[in-house]
Amino acid sequence: MKKIVCAAILVAITLFGFVGCADNEDEVPVYKKNSLNGKWHLASYGGGFGGQFTNYKRGLVTWTFDTINNTVAIRSKRDYFGPLSGTYPYGIQRTEQSDIVLHLNDSVRGIFGINDDELIMSNGLLAIFKR
């Protein structure tokens, strides 16, 4: 009897293991931290000598990077410092000083860095994006 119970438990664990490993293609992709890929929401922009920042509500301005096709889809529901809504090609270049420069539609947009779920871009002023 003890062997039958142990075998039944082993079979149940094996079946639950297969169910837990099911592949679901409808899931929203999870982006790795420190990855440019995915949607970024502009949170604030400003700085400079005055140190003033303009804060943006989540979803007002989004930049969605497609790192496979090297494009960024920009959507803006209000005027802001950056490019108009549309899809643009982008490129990334590392300088001799190890800065990472974003080129958008063949023009320099600024130096950027990613810290967990925050993208910070500087072109004299700071643009702070959040996932």
Secondary structure, DSSP 8 states (H G I E B T S, - for coil): -HHHHHHHHHHHHHHHHHHHT---TTS-----TT---EEEEEEEEEETTTTEEEE--TTSEEEEEETTTTEEEEEESS--SS--SEEEEEEEEE-TT--EEEEETTEEEEEEEEETTEEEEESSSEEEEE-
